Amino acid sequence: MHEDTTMIIASKEEEKPEPTERRKSLVTDWLARVKSAKGFHEKSFKQMKKDMDATLNGYDDTQWNDKNYVANILQRHVQQRTASLYAKNPKATAKRRERMDYAIWDGDEKTLAAAYEANSLAEQSGLMPPAEATSLIQDYTSGQTHRKMLDNVAKTLEQLFDYYMAEQQPSFKSQMKALVRRVVTTGVGFVKVGFQRDMDRMPEVSNRIYDLQMQIDYLYRIASEAADGTIDKDDAQIEALQLSMKALLEEPMVTVREGLTFDFPEADAIIVDPKCRQIRGFVGANWVCHEMYVSPEEIKEIYGVDMKNQFRSYDMKGRLMSDRSSYERASYAEIDINEKEGLVLLFEIYDIKSGLQMCVADGYDDFLREPTSPDVKVEHFWPIFPLVFNEIEHKDVLYPPSDVSLLMPMQNEYNRARQALREHRRANRPKYAVPAGMLEESDKEKLSTHPANALLELQALAAGQKVSDVIQPVQTIGIDPNLYEVKTLFDDVQLVVGAQESTFGGVSKATATETSIAESARMSSLGANVDELDSFMSEVARSAGQVMLHLMSIEEVKKIVGQGAVWPEMTREDIMNEVFLEIEAGSTGKPNRAAELANIERIMPFLLQIPGIDPLWLAKELLKRLDDKLDVTQAIVDSIPSIVSMNQSQGEGTGDPALQGSPSGGINNASIPNTLNGSSLPPIGKIN
């Protein structure tokens, strides 16, 4: 091995002590517990796979096949429902918890104004301000300062969340659309919130902040195996190592990034405690497990554990390699050397009773890493969040039915109706009857396969004999379209999932009133899904905010947000109780700008009539709801020098000190505080 490589890449492995019998017993107990729960949910997992197959194929009937008629309305519904529910990334808004921030002030603007007026009169008279008025003003000022600080923390939190959504690879939008599609198809989907640290890898690498860590871990492993003789010096991997090292050394030094990550496990990859009574929030569950299939090399790179042969080997489809036929194993071995060795079944367990996060592997008698408290701290312990749309109340059912499962009877009936019509058409093709043995095989072939305008010479037809004497047409039965009518099926579709016939490309013959009623029903059904999605995204955003508040330093935050970022100086637990992220309702769907503008036009005249309201504050709040990328503040700041210069020139030589050196218009007027009875007051319109 190259000397430079040996110097730079050193083995990360540490000799692990032999686990005690108690430790082995605990690992075995958890493996048995998880596998038992997996078997308990096996029926639901099989239904999920059945729904996925039906969405792909357009049927679930075992007697059906691709030769029969198939019109895949399931796939069309999944696509349409996904597009309607998730068109863009959500808009997260940080809110401060409603609190009574004032110990003295009662929130009445008149009381505050009277206190300011009493202080002003006392100052004019050379007297001491009234103690009550002074205390009230101090209480108000302290409360406002605290609120302003929390508002700045909230704005910082919003920008951080937006940043990490944009940083995800693959993109957060594409993964969320896949999640919604998964829920519509299988009935449930999950998001797992994590935090990637410097020089740290997680097994769920489907969605992470990409950096050099994966490459570095790979180089460590190859160097270690070369050092202990596991890999021959002439092995191809050594050459790959040398090339990778050369490329790495030529790269400039890069800071490995860290931050929030989102993983999207498959629907059957999350195994829940059988005691769970409600999938949303895992109500009643003592533990939740994330099942993953990883290679032994990845185990070595992530956890520093050499599995050797101490694990049960699985293929890419989750089947034990020992259960596969020799033919399957031979074919599989040709794909990749890592796949030939098989995959490790890894269970990442979150146990709420012990407060521990544990990693165990099927067939391995020790923990892959020392059990600790969860890597990320969230309010409800679980960093995994389920999304469901058709939740039902049933003692024996944990996973709700999917849209696909609900539509399956209609899909099958549609296919059967159209297949029966096809068979009827085929049966009604022209056909003829002849006495047995009258026609030779050549005559039969001529009559059944002849081209248009063909001249047929039949051996069975004598000169002067009529064709009708030999061949008689068979009467056909006319097709009754009512027998194969499928329009009524879409009435059932609308009743079940709220989708109209037009959603599938059909043209409805309903009246305007009927169409309006159907659209209202569709929006009601869609609105229920939107509400579920908003609640789910708010839970994810809230927990993501807690993770960032707990793990991120002010230095890291300022690198992302900027020097104006405000991060809490109080304890993380305190700030969690003060500020939280929430998703704006309906922000993931297609925006209806016309309706938003109409609402603004109706409410604007009333807002402008409120005494003391700050026009700039109002403009910012309205634009935030229409286009949060527009920066009014920047526009105003850029115009200040020219306005000041213009007003100064207007005031020169007038002799009026009020005009010299100060603007006569907009800017100065905007900065003048509200006045009441001659006393100076803070802007009343900004009091929250």
N, C-alpha and C positions, 0 to 999 in steps of 0.2 A: 504493500500500500504506500502511496506517496507520502513523504515525510511531512509536507505542509498540511496535507489533509489530516494526518494523525494529530498534528499540533492544534489544529483549529476545531476539529470535531472530536470530542471526547465522549465517552460513554456516559449516559444519564442513568444507567441502571444502578440500583442499589440492592444489595443482598437483603431479601425479605426473610424475616425469621419464619420458621415453620409455625403455622397456625396451631393454636391449642385445640384440644378436643371440643371445648365449649364453643370456641369460635367457629370451628367446622360445623358443629351442630346447629348454630344460629344461621349460618349460610344455607345449610341443607333445609332448614325449616322455612326460610324465606323462599327458596326455590320451589319447594313443594306448595307453599301457599299461593305463589303467583301462578304456577301451572294449574292448580286446582281452580283458581278464579278464571283462568283462560278457558278451561273446559266448561265452566259454568256459563260463560258468555258465548260459547261456540255457536249456538243456534243463531244468535244475533249477528255474529261475524259472518256466518254462512249466508245469511239473508243480505248482508251488505255486498258480499261478492256476487250473489245472484242478481241484485239490483244493478251492479256495475256491468255485468254481462248483458243484461236485458237492455241497458242504455246503449251499449255498443252494437248489439245485434238487432234490436227492435222487436224482440220476442223473448219469452222465457219458457215457452211450451217445449217439453222434451221431445215431443213428436214433431216439432216444427224444424225446418232447416232452410238453408238459403235458396233452395229450389222453389219453395213456396213463396207466395206473395208477402212482402214485408214493406210497410210504410212506417218508418221510424218516427213516430210522434213524440216518443219519450226524449230522444236526443234534442229535438226541436224545442221542447218545453224547458229542458235543462239549460240550453243556450239562452233562450229568451229570458228566463227567470234570473239567470246569472247576470245578464246584461242590464236588466232593470234594477237589480239590487246593488250592484257594485260597478259604477262607472268611473270613479276617481277615488283617490285616497281621502280618508276622512279629515275633517278639520277639527283639530283638537284645541279646546279652549281651557285654560287653567282658571279655576275659580277658587276664591277664598271662602272658607266655611262661614256661614252666617253666624255672627257673634255680636254680643252687646259690648262694643269696644269702649263705650263711654260710661264712666262710673258716676258722673255728676250730671252731664248734659242729658236732657230728656229727648233729644232729637228734634225739638221744635225750633225752627229757624228764628221765630220771633224772640224766643228766650236768649238765643245766641246773639242776635242783633241788639237786644236790650243790654246784655253784658258788655259788648263792645262800646255801646253808647255811654254807659255808666263810666267806663274807664276813660273814654275821651273827655267827658265833662269834668271828671276829677283832675285830669291832666291840665285842662284849660284853667281850672280854678286853683291849681297848685296844691291840691289835696291828695291824700293817699287814696289809691283806687280801692273800691269796696272788695273785701276779702272774698265774698261769694262770687263776684264777677270775675276776679282774677283766677280763682280756682276753676270756674267753669271754662274759661278760655284756655287755661293750661290743660284741662282734661280734654277739650276738643282738639287742641293742637297735637297732644300726645296720641290720641286715637287716629287722627288723620295721618300722622307720620308713620304709625304702625301699618295702616292700610296701604299707604303709598309703597312701603317696603315690600309688603306682600304682593301688591300689584306688579312690581318689578320682578320679584321672584317668579310670579306666574308667567310673565312674558318670557323670561329666560327659559322656563320649563317648556313652554310651547315651542320655542325655536329649537330646543334640543330634540324634542320628540319628532318634529318635522325633519330635522337633520338625519336622524337615525332611520326614519322611514325611507328617506332618499338614498341612504347608504347601503341598504340591503341588496344583496345579489344572490339569486335573481331578484328582480324588483319586487318591492312590497306589494305593488298593485297587482302584478301577475300572480303572486302567491295568494293574495287575498281572493282574487277571482277564482283561483283553483280551489280555495277553501269553500267558498260559497257554492261552487259547482259540486264539490264533494258532499256538502250538506244536503243539497237538493237530490243528489243521487243516492246517498247511503243513509241519510237521516241525521248524521252527526259529523262534526269536524272540530279540530282542536288547534289552538295556538299555544306555543310554549315560549314564555319570556325568559331570556337569559342575559348574561353579561359576560362578554369576552374580555379577559384581562391580558396584559402583556405576558408573552411567553406561556400561554395557556391555551389548550385546545379542548373542545368538547366533541363528543362522539356524533352529535347531531349537527353535521356540517352542511345541511341542505340550505341553510340561510344564515350566513355569518358575515362578519366584516373581514374581507379577504386581506391577507398579509403574507409575510414570509414564513410564518410559523409552520405550516404544513411541510414546506420544503426543508426547513431546518430539522424538523423531527424525523423526516425521512433520511436525511444525511446522517443524523446521529445513529439511527438504527443500522444502516448499512455499514457505517464505520465500526460499530460495536461488533457486528457479526463477522466482519473481516478480521478484526483483532483477535477474536476467540476461535477463529478457524472454521466457523460455520459456513462461510462463503470462501471459495477458492480464489486465489489471487488473480487467476485468469478468467473468472466469471464475468459475464456481461454486465452484471450490476455494478462491479467495481469500475468498469469503464464509464458507466452512466454516472457513478459517484464522482469520478474525476472531472467529467464534463460539467456536472452541476456545480461542483466546487469552483471550477474556473469561472463559470458565469456569475456565481454569487460573489466571488472576490472582485470581479470587475464592476459590480454594481456599487453605486454610492451608498453610504450608510443611510438606512431608512429607519425611521421610528415606527415600531410596530404599534398599530392603532388599537385602541380598546373602546368598548362601549356597548350599547344596547343591541341585542340580537333577538330575532324572532324565528322560531322554528315551527314548521307546520306538519306534525306527525299524521300518518295515515289514520283512517277512522278506526281500524282494528289494532293499531299500534299502542293505544292507551288501554291498559287493563285496570279495571276498577274493582275495588273491594266489593265482593258480593253483598255486603251489608248495605251498600249504597241504595238509597231510596229515590233519589232524584239526580239525574245526570248533571243538570245545571247546578254548579256550586259543589258537586259531589256530596250532597247532603247525606249524612249517615255513614260515610266512608271513613275508615281509619287509615287507609293508605291508597295510593295511586301509583301505578307503575308505567314507565315508558319502555316499550320493547323495541330493540334495535338489532340489526344484523350487521356486524363489522368483521373485518378480516383480522386474523391474528397479528398481522403487521401493524394495523392501526391500534390494536390493544397495546402493543409494545411501544408505539410512538406516543400514545395519549397517556397511558398509565404507567409505562415503564415496566410492564409485567410480561415475561416470556411465557406464553401459554404452553409451549412445547406440544405435548399430546394430551394435556389435561383439560380437554373440552370436548363436547359433543359437536360434531361437524354437520353444518347445514348447507344446503344449496341456496341459490338466489331466490327460490320460490318458498323458502322456509321449510323444506322437507329434509329430514335426516338423510345424510349421504349413505348411511348403512341400509336405508330402506329402498334405495334406488336400484334398479336392475343394472347388470353389468354393461348393457348396451347404452343406457342412459349415462352411466358414469364415464364410459369411454368417450362418448360424444361430448360430454361436458368438460372433460379434461383437455380437450383440444382448444378450448376457448382462451383460458388464461391460467398461468401457474398458481396464482393466488386463489382462483376459484376452484382449482383442482383440490387444493388443500382444504377447502371448505370455509364456511363462515362461522363466527362465534355468535351465539344468541346471548345478547346482553340485556339485562334488566336494570333500569335505573328506578329505584324505589323511593318514594317520599312517604315516610311514616309519621303521621301527625301525633301519635301517642308518645313516641320517643323523641320527636322533633328532629329526626335524622334523615339524611339523604344517603342512600346506600347503592353501591354498584356491584352486582353479582353476575356471573356468567354460568350458563348451563354446563355442568360437568367439572367446573373448577371449585375447589373446596375452600377458597378464601375470598374475602372482599378484594375487588380490584384496586380500591383505594380505601383509606381509613374512613369509616362513616363519620360524617360531620353534619352540622346544621346546614340547611340548603344554601347553595351558592348565592342565591338571590333571596332577599327578604321581602315578602309581600304580606299584605294585611291578612289574607285568608290562608296563608301557609303554602297553598298549592300554586306553583308558577305555571300551571296548565289550565287553560280556559276552554270549556266546551261551547259550541254553537249548535243549537237545534231550532227547527222551525215548526214542527208539528207535535210539540210536547203534549202528552196525554196523561191522564190520571188512571193508573192501573197498578195494582199491587204486584203483579207478576211481570210487568214490562218496564225495563229501565230505558232502553233505547227507543225513541219514537219512530214511527214509520216515515219513510222518505216519500217525497213527491212521486218518485218512480214507482215505489211499491203501491201507492194509492192509485196510480194511473194504469197499473199493469192489467187489470181486467178489461179496461177500455182498449188498451193496445192490442191485447189478444183477440178481442171481439172484432176490432177493425180489420186485423189481418185475416181472420176467418171469413168475415163477410166478403172481403175483396178476393180472397182465394176461391170462395164458392162461386162468385160471379165469373172469375176466370175459367173455372171448370165448366160452368154452364155455357159460356161462350164456346169453349172448345168442343163441348158435346153437341152444340148446335151447328157445327160446321157441316156443309152438305155431305150427305152420305147416301148410298144406294144399296138395294137388296137384290140379289140374284138367286135363282135356284142353286142348290148345292151341286157342285161339280160341273156347272155349265161353263164357267170361265177358267181359262188356263191362267197360270201364275203370271205369265207375260201380259195377258189382258188386264189382270188386276193391277199390275204395276203401272201400265199405261194410263188407266183410269184415275189412279190415285196420285200420280206424280206428273201428269202432263203439263206442259207450259200453256200459255194463253194462245188461242187460235190454232191449236194443234189439230192435225188430221190423224185420227186414230183408226187403225186397221185391227179389228177384233176378229179372232179366229172363230168365236162362238156365234157371230152374226152372219147369217146366210144372206145371199143376194136377194134384194127386194124385201127383206125382213125389217120391221121397225125396231128401233133401239128400245122402245118402251116395252116391246114383247120380251126382251131379255133382261133389261135393267129397270128397276122401279125405284124412284126416289123415296126415301124414308121421311115421313112427316116429322118436323121438328116442333118442339114446344117453345112458344115465345117466352122471352125473358120478362118477368115481372120486376120492375126496378124497386118496388116497395119491399121485396124480399131481401134485397141486398143494400138497402138504404143505410148510410152511416152518419147522416146529419145529426140524428138524435144522440149519437155517441158524444158529440161535442157539448150537448146539453149536460150530460153527466160529467164531462171533463170540467165544465164551468162550475158545477156544483161541488166537485171534489177539491180542485186546486185553484179555482177562480180564473182559469185561462179561457179566453174566448176563442172562437173558431178562427177569427182574423189573425190571432197570434200564430197559428199554424199555416197561414197563407191562404185560408179559405175566404170566400166572400159570403157574408151573412145576408140573408133575405129578410131579416127582421126589420120592423118599423123603427123610426127614429126613437120613439119612446122605449121600445124593447132594447134597442142598442144602448140607450142611456142607462137603463137599469142594469144591463150586463156590465157596462163599463164601471158603474158604481160598485158592483159586486167584485169585479177584478181589482179595483183600487183598494177595496176593503181587505181582500185577501193579501194583496201585495203590501198594504200598509202594516198588516200584522207582522209580516216578515221583516219589513224595514225597522219596525220597533224592536224586534228581537235582535237584529243586527246592530242597531244603535246601542242597545243595552250591553251587548257582548263587547263591542269596540270600546265602550266607556270603561268596562271592567279591565280590558287589556291596557288601555291608556292610563288608567288610574294606577295599576300595578307597575307599569313601565315608569311612571313618574316616581313612585316610591323606590324603585330600584336605582334610578339615577340619583335621587336625593341621598340615598344610603351609600352609594359606592363612588360617586364622582366628586373630585376635588374642585375647588374654585379655579385652579390653574387649568385643569382639563376643560372646564366649562368655558373659560374665556378664550381658549384656543378655537373653540367651535363657534360660540355666539358673538364674541368680541369683548373689548375692554369694558363696555357698558353693562355687562352681565352682572346680575345681583344674585348671589347664592347665600343661603341661610347661614348666619353665624350662630344661631341657636342649634340645639340638638336635632338630629334628623327626625327623631320621633315627634318632637314638638312641631316641626315644620310640616310633617305628614298630616298632622291634625289641623293644620291651618290652610294648606293649599293642595288642591288635587286637580288632575286632568280629567276632562270630560269631553265626549265627542258631541259635536253639534248635531242635533237631530236632522236626519235626512241628508247629511253632507256627503254620503257615499253614492247617492243616486244622481241621476241626470238633473242638473240645475234648471229651475224654471225662472229664468231672469225676468220674463214678462210679468209674472205674478208678483215677484219681489218688488219690481219697480212700481207696479200698481199700488201695492201696499204702502210703499214709501210715499207716493204722491198723496195718498189719502191721509196719512198721519202727519206729514210734514207741517201743514198749516197750523195744526194744534200745538206741535212742539215749539214752533217759533213764537207763539203767543205767551209761552211761559216766562214770567219775569225772571231776569237774571241768568237765563240759560246761556251757556257758552257756545257760540256758533262753531268754533273750531272743534270743540269736543264733540258736538253733534255731527259735524261733517266726518270726523274720524270714525265714529261709531257706525254711521250709515255706510261708509265706504268699506268698512271691515266686513259688512254683510254682503256687499256686492262684489268687491274685488279687494282682497286683503293684500294684494301686491302694490296697490297704489299708496304712495307715501306723501300725504299732504304736508306733513311736518317739513320734509325736505324741500318741497316747493316754497313754503313760506320762508324758511331759513335762507334759501338762495335769493329771495327777493328783498331781504332786509337791507343790505347795503345800498341798493338803488333807491329804496323808499326813504331811507334816512338822508341820503345825499340830496334828494329832491326837496325834502321838507326843510333841510338846513338852508338850501339856497333860497327858498321862499321866505324864510324868516330873517335873512340878513338885511340889516339897515332899517328894520321896522321900529327898533327901540323897544320892542315888546320882549322882555326876557322869557315870557312863556313860549314864544315862537322860536327863539334862537337856540340852536343846538338840539331841538326836539322835533319830531315829526308832528305835523298837524292833523294827520289822518290815521288810516287803518291800524298801523302797528302800535302806535301809542294808545289808541283807543282800546285795542285788544288787551293791552297789558294793564290798563287801569282797573283796579278792583271795583266790585260793586259797592255802591254807597247807599246807605239808608239813614235818612235824617242827618246827613253830614258826617257820619262816622265811617271809617274805613273798615271794610269787611272782606273776608276771603270770598272767592266766587261761590255764591250759594248754589248755583247750578251744578257744582261738582260734588256736593255733599251726598254721600251714599248711605 
